[in-house]
Structure formats: C-alpha cells, structure tokens
Amino acid sequence: MKTLLIGLIGLCISANAWAATGPFSVNASRDIDITTTRSSYDFGWQIEAQTDGGDLLASVIDNNEAYTQSPYIVSGTDGLTFFFRGLGETVNVTAGDSVTFTYLTVAGGGEVEAKIFLPAVTMNTLLYVGDDNCTYSDSAFTTKVGMTPTPSVTPTAALPTATPSTTPSTTPTVTPTVTPASADIWYQAGDSIYPVIPGSDLDLSGDLQVRGATFYAGESASTGPDTYVLNPTPNMVVTAPTKGQMITWCADTDSTGASTISVDGVSDALKDRAGNATESSDVVTGMMINMIFDGTNWRLTGI
C-alpha cells in the first residue's frame, strides 16, 4: 500500500466556473479585521498583507488583532497577497474563515472594504488574492483554495396530493455509474493520506503535483564565506526547486557579497528581491530569511 506523508490544508475541485480574471488591485492598506480569531493567546500568528512583489503593506496579529501599518508606498496599484506567519504557535486557520480588508484603490482615494475568504491554513503559507475576493495558491489564479461559503438550503415540505390507485408497472432498477471527481489536494509535511477502504491501494494513477508552499528549513550551515547550506528533514528539494517554492530559514553567518545557497544538495545563487547579487550584510546572523525560487535563482523577499 502506498503511503504519502502529507497533510491536508484545503481541498478545491479543479473545475471552477467562478475563477478570478486577475489580481485584487490595491494602493494602500488601512485595516485588516479578522472575522473569527483562532489563536489561544495574544501572539499566536500574524496575517501579512503584501504586494505580489513581496513588499509589506500591513499586518495583523491573531488573536489580539494588533494592526501594524507599513511605511511602504505603492506608486500606482499592485496585486494583493496574504502571508500567514507563525509567531508563538502554529498557524491554524479554518476553511471558510475570512478577513475584512480596508484599503485604498488609488492614491488619495476613498477607503473601500472587502471581505476576503480563506482556506484551511496550518503552516507559513503565501496566498494570492483574486479580483473575486477569493484566495488562490498560484499567481496565475488557476487554483482557488478560499471560496465564498455557499448557504445551505432548507427544504420546504410539499402539500400532499391525492394519487389515483393504479396498477404499478415493474421497472428495473438502474444502478448509476459513479464518475470520480478530479481534485487538487493541498498538504503539509508530517501527516498522511490513506485509502478510503483499509487494506486497499491508494490510487495515484492520475497526475500528482506538489504546488508551491512555505516550509521552515532550520538554521543554515556555512561551508565558506557567502556559501549557505540547508539540509532539512524531510527533503524540500529532490532534483531542483520548483518555481514559486518558498522556504524560511535562519542564517548562521553574515553575507559579505554575492552568495549561494544549497538546499538538499542542489545549489543556486541567492539574489535580493530585484534579482541582483547579495551584498555585505544583506544576510545577518540570526536573521529569519524568507526566499522564493523564481525558476533560476532564490530571491530574498524582503531585501
């Protein structure tokens, strides 16, 4: 029997007729109100409103809802993303949760409110917000993970009608053919997916794709100046990083110039947010680093 050490963080049927046509456009953040707080104490985790280029607009902490405004100024409008970052405890957002986001659409414009819906989130995760106020796992807005809840319908009892007595005809019972639905499974390392029927094989005959997600890889081990090494367990890179993959790690030494980083034996250049070579003190000992793979290099999201 095949066993996958993965855990669900959300489920989204692939066929979706209500997909976004583009990003949620924002000029500046004014407030983030969490509809239902989940953390067990004041500094559990925070939700960061960022531009799709990685610039921080604002953040709010679950559960004390302490809102912090970033000094970053958008010149026009940028796409909106939400980054969930664990502080004192693991992120634990429930599918169907939402936030009310107050923002400016243009510089100097009036404030606008929008309710944005979230999927289940159980680790540091980056989500892209579409113009339909729903969240997606990718910047192309092809895979929706946070949907608008559908209200349940209460059936109305029908009035009885008189039915004349007739001789029933014998109609053979037709057994319907069940067509399995196609679905994307979002998961994190550490849990498992098992077959519905114990003892049977888990059917993986279709495509199985690991989408971009953020993982903590621990503290780096430098083998020389500006040469960082990460060897997390379990491995995060098999043959090569995937475009959009994000990793968080802790630096063990300062950078002095152009740097490289090896993840599970796969080495690539470490660049700043704009794609330029790192410079002295871009990376500082003890700094928590967020980086994203652009298809060629690892880029720091905040430098």
C-alpha positions as CSV (number, residue, x, y, z in Angstrom):
1,M,0.0,0.0,0.0
2,K,1.3,3.4,-0.9
3,T,1.5,5.9,2.0
4,L,2.2,9.7,1.4
5,L,3.5,11.6,4.4
6,I,1.4,14.7,3.7
7,G,-1.4,16.6,5.5
8,L,-4.4,18.4,4.1
9,I,-4.6,22.2,4.3
10,G,-7.5,22.6,1.9
11,L,-9.5,21.0,-0.9
12,C,-10.6,22.6,-4.2
13,I,-12.3,21.0,-7.1
14,S,-10.3,21.7,-10.3
15,A,-13.4,22.6,-12.4
16,N,-14.3,26.1,-11.2
17,A,-16.6,28.3,-13.1
18,W,-16.1,31.4,-10.9
19,A,-12.4,31.9,-11.2
20,A,-10.8,35.4,-10.9
21,T,-9.9,37.3,-14.0
22,G,-6.8,38.9,-12.4
23,P,-5.3,40.1,-9.1
24,F,-7.0,42.1,-6.4
25,S,-5.7,45.7,-7.0
26,V,-4.7,47.8,-4.0
27,N,-2.9,51.1,-3.5
28,A,-2.5,51.1,0.3
29,S,-3.9,49.2,3.4
30,R,-5.9,50.8,6.1
31,D,-7.1,47.9,8.3
32,I,-7.3,44.1,8.5
33,D,-10.1,42.8,10.7
34,I,-10.1,39.0,11.4
35,T,-13.7,37.8,11.4
36,T,-13.1,34.9,13.7
37,T,-9.8,34.8,15.8
38,R,-8.4,31.3,16.4
39,S,-5.2,31.7,18.4
40,S,-5.2,30.6,22.0
41,Y,-3.2,33.7,23.1
42,D,-2.3,37.2,22.0
43,F,0.8,36.5,19.8
44,G,-0.1,33.2,18.0
45,W,0.4,34.1,14.4
46,Q,0.1,37.1,12.1
47,I,-1.5,37.7,8.7
48,E,0.6,40.0,6.4
49,A,-0.9,41.9,3.5
50,Q,1.8,42.1,0.9
51,T,2.1,43.2,-2.7
52,D,2.6,40.5,-5.3
53,G,6.2,41.7,-5.4
54,G,6.8,40.9,-1.8
55,D,6.5,44.4,-0.2
56,L,4.8,44.5,3.2
57,L,1.7,46.8,3.3
58,A,0.4,45.9,6.8
59,S,-0.1,43.1,9.3
60,V,-2.5,41.9,12.0
61,I,-1.9,39.5,14.8
62,D,-4.4,36.7,15.8
63,N,-5.9,36.9,18.5
64,N,-5.4,40.4,19.8
65,E,-5.9,41.9,16.3
66,A,-3.0,44.3,16.8
67,Y,-2.8,46.1,13.4
68,T,0.5,47.5,12.1
69,Q,0.8,49.8,9.1
70,S,3.8,49.5,6.9
71,P,5.5,52.7,5.6
72,Y,5.9,51.1,2.1
73,I,4.0,53.3,-0.5
74,V,2.7,51.8,-3.8
75,S,3.2,54.2,-6.7
76,G,0.1,53.0,-8.5
77,T,-1.7,49.7,-7.8
78,D,-0.3,46.3,-7.1
79,G,-1.7,42.8,-6.7
80,L,-2.5,41.7,-3.2
81,T,-1.2,38.6,-1.4
82,F,-1.7,37.3,2.2
83,F,1.2,35.7,4.0
84,F,0.5,33.6,7.2
85,R,3.4,33.6,9.6
86,G,3.6,31.6,12.8
87,L,4.8,33.6,15.9
88,G,4.2,31.9,19.2
89,E,2.2,28.9,17.9
90,T,1.5,27.1,14.6
91,V,-0.9,28.8,12.2
92,N,-4.4,27.3,12.5
93,V,-6.9,29.0,10.2
94,T,-10.2,27.1,9.5
95,A,-11.6,26.7,6.0
96,G,-14.3,29.3,5.4
97,D,-12.7,31.9,7.7
98,S,-12.5,35.5,6.3
99,V,-10.9,38.9,6.9
100,T,-12.4,42.3,6.2
101,F,-9.7,44.3,4.3
102,T,-9.9,48.1,4.3
103,Y,-7.8,49.7,1.6
104,L,-7.4,52.5,-1.0
105,T,-7.8,51.7,-4.7
106,V,-5.8,54.7,-5.8
107,A,-3.5,57.2,-4.0
108,G,-5.7,59.7,-2.2
109,G,-8.9,57.8,-3.0
110,G,-11.6,56.9,-0.5
111,E,-11.4,53.8,1.7
112,V,-13.1,50.6,0.5
113,E,-13.9,47.4,2.4
114,A,-13.8,43.9,1.0
115,K,-14.4,40.5,2.7
116,I,-11.8,38.0,1.6
117,F,-12.3,34.3,2.1
118,L,-9.6,31.9,3.3
119,P,-8.9,28.1,3.1
120,A,-7.6,26.0,6.0
121,V,-4.0,27.1,6.7
122,T,-1.8,25.1,9.1
123,M,1.7,26.5,8.3
124,N,3.5,29.5,6.9
125,T,1.7,30.0,3.6
126,L,1.5,32.6,0.8
127,L,-1.9,33.1,-0.9
128,Y,-2.7,35.3,-3.9
129,V,-6.0,37.3,-3.7
130,G,-8.1,37.4,-6.9
131,D,-10.5,40.1,-8.1
132,D,-13.3,37.8,-7.0
133,N,-12.2,38.3,-3.3
134,C,-11.1,34.7,-3.0
135,T,-7.7,33.3,-2.4
136,Y,-5.6,31.2,-4.8
137,S,-2.4,29.1,-4.4
138,D,-0.8,30.5,-7.6
139,S,-0.2,33.9,-9.2
140,A,-2.0,32.8,-12.4
141,F,-5.3,32.4,-10.4
142,T,-5.9,28.9,-11.7
143,T,-6.4,27.1,-8.4
144,K,-8.8,28.6,-5.9
145,V,-8.4,27.5,-2.3
146,G,-10.5,30.0,-0.3
147,M,-14.1,30.2,-1.6
148,T,-17.2,32.2,-0.7
149,P,-19.3,29.9,1.6
150,T,-22.5,28.6,-0.1
151,P,-25.6,29.0,2.2
152,S,-27.4,25.8,3.0
153,V,-31.0,25.4,1.7
154,T,-33.8,24.5,4.0
155,P,-36.3,22.2,2.1
156,T,-39.9,23.2,2.1
157,A,-42.4,20.4,2.7
158,A,-44.7,19.8,-0.2
159,L,-48.5,19.6,0.4
160,P,-49.9,16.1,-0.1
161,T,-51.9,15.4,-3.3
162,A,-54.4,12.7,-4.0
163,T,-52.9,10.0,-6.2
164,P,-55.3,7.7,-8.0
165,S,-54.9,4.0,-7.4
166,T,-53.1,2.4,-10.4
167,T,-51.6,-1.0,-11.1
168,P,-47.8,-0.4,-10.8
169,S,-45.6,-1.5,-13.6
170,T,-42.4,-3.3,-12.9
171,T,-39.4,-1.1,-13.7
172,P,-35.9,-2.5,-13.5
173,T,-33.7,-0.7,-11.0
174,V,-30.8,1.2,-12.8
175,T,-27.5,1.3,-10.9
176,P,-25.9,4.7,-11.6
177,T,-22.3,4.8,-12.8
178,V,-20.1,6.8,-10.4
179,T,-17.5,9.0,-12.0
180,P,-14.7,10.0,-9.6
181,A,-14.2,13.8,-9.3
182,S,-10.9,15.4,-10.0
183,A,-9.5,17.4,-7.1
184,D,-6.3,19.1,-6.0
185,I,-5.1,18.1,-2.5
186,W,-3.2,20.8,-0.5
187,Y,-1.0,19.4,2.2
188,Q,2.0,19.9,4.5
189,A,4.8,17.6,5.6
190,G,4.1,15.4,8.7
191,D,0.7,13.9,8.1
192,S,-0.7,11.1,5.9
193,I,-3.3,10.4,3.3
194,Y,-4.8,6.8,3.4
195,P,-7.2,4.9,1.2
196,V,-10.9,5.1,2.0
197,I,-11.0,1.3,2.4
198,P,-8.4,-0.1,4.8
199,G,-6.0,-2.6,3.1
200,S,-6.6,-1.3,-0.4
201,D,-4.1,0.6,-2.6
202,L,-4.2,4.4,-2.8
203,D,-4.9,5.2,-6.5
204,L,-2.3,7.6,-7.8
205,S,-2.7,6.7,-11.4
206,G,-3.5,10.4,-12.3
207,D,-1.3,13.4,-12.0
208,L,0.2,14.2,-8.6
209,Q,1.7,17.6,-8.4
210,V,3.4,19.3,-5.4
211,R,2.5,23.0,-5.6
212,G,4.5,25.9,-4.1
213,A,4.3,26.2,-0.3
214,T,6.5,27.6,2.5
215,F,8.5,25.4,4.8
216,Y,10.9,26.1,7.7
217,A,14.3,24.5,6.8
218,G,16.1,25.3,10.1
219,E,19.4,27.0,10.6
220,S,22.0,27.1,7.7
221,A,25.5,25.7,7.9
222,S,28.0,27.8,6.1
223,T,30.9,26.0,4.3
224,G,32.7,29.2,3.5
225,P,32.1,32.9,3.0
226,D,28.7,33.5,1.5
227,T,28.1,29.8,0.9
228,Y,24.9,28.7,2.9
229,V,23.8,25.1,3.2
230,L,20.4,23.8,4.2
231,N,19.7,20.0,4.8
232,P,16.1,19.9,6.2
233,T,14.4,16.6,7.1
234,P,12.3,15.6,5.2
235,N,13.9,16.9,2.0
236,M,12.4,20.0,0.4
237,V,14.2,19.8,-3.0
238,V,14.5,16.5,-4.9
239,T,16.2,17.3,-8.2
240,A,15.6,21.0,-8.5
241,P,13.4,23.7,-6.8
242,T,10.1,24.5,-8.3
243,K,9.2,28.0,-9.5
244,G,7.2,29.7,-6.7
245,Q,8.5,27.4,-4.0
246,M,9.2,29.3,-0.7
247,I,11.5,28.4,2.1
248,T,12.1,30.1,5.5
249,W,15.4,29.6,7.3
250,C,17.7,31.1,9.9
251,A,21.1,32.5,8.9
252,D,24.2,31.2,10.7
253,T,26.6,33.9,9.4
254,D,26.6,37.4,7.7
255,S,26.9,37.8,4.0
256,T,29.9,39.6,2.6
257,G,28.9,39.7,-1.1
258,A,27.4,37.6,-3.8
259,S,26.1,34.4,-2.1
260,T,24.9,30.9,-3.0
261,I,22.6,28.5,-1.1
262,S,22.4,24.7,-1.3
263,V,19.1,23.1,-0.4
264,D,19.3,19.3,-0.1
265,G,22.5,19.3,-2.2
266,V,21.1,21.5,-5.0
267,S,23.0,24.8,-5.1
268,D,21.7,28.0,-6.7
269,A,22.5,31.7,-6.5
270,L,21.0,33.8,-3.7
271,K,19.7,37.1,-5.0
272,D,18.0,40.1,-3.5
273,R,14.3,40.9,-4.2
274,A,15.1,42.6,-7.5
275,G,17.3,39.7,-8.7
276,N,20.7,41.4,-8.0
277,A,23.6,39.7,-6.3
278,T,23.5,39.9,-2.5
279,E,25.8,42.5,-0.8
280,S,27.5,42.8,2.5
281,S,25.1,42.4,5.5
282,D,22.1,41.6,3.2
283,V,22.0,38.4,5.3
284,V,22.8,38.8,9.1
285,T,23.5,36.1,11.6
286,G,20.3,35.1,13.4
287,M,18.1,36.7,10.7
288,M,14.9,34.8,9.7
289,I,15.1,34.6,5.9
290,N,12.1,34.2,3.5
291,M,13.1,33.3,0.0
292,I,11.2,32.3,-3.2
293,F,12.5,30.4,-6.2
294,D,12.0,32.4,-9.5
295,G,12.8,29.5,-11.8
296,T,16.5,30.2,-11.9
297,N,17.6,31.7,-8.5
298,W,16.5,32.0,-4.9
299,R,15.3,35.6,-4.2
300,L,15.1,37.2,-0.7
301,T,11.5,38.6,-0.4
302,G,12.3,41.4,2.0
303,I,15.6,42.8,0.7
